[in-house]
């Protein structure tokens, strides 16, 4: 009985600490986790880069007849972009989440859909 009286509060403390650390992560870490999750679980598709400026890449793609317009901040991924960003306009590969097709990437730390 006393073991359960100690185990339940200890479990609640562990869950609380986990939630606290999960909330306190920086937004840039959250964006990196999002990119890596889409890379790991995403489906491949084709997109068209329409504009590049100030570290943002704007692109459009279609999934099951629905046209999506998206952008990705690539300022933290400069070392993974092999050419001048302004020359990227044109066709590109992308990965998108099957549960949320609006959640997509064209480049991350471990994958690139850029065609050079």
Secondary structure, DSSP 4 states (H G I P E B T S, - for coil): -HHHHHHHHHHHHHHHHHHHHHHTS-HHHHHHHHHHHHHHHPEEEEEEEEEEETTEEEEEEEETTEEEEEEEE-GGGGGG--S-GGGG-EEEEEEE-SS-TT-EESB-SS-B----
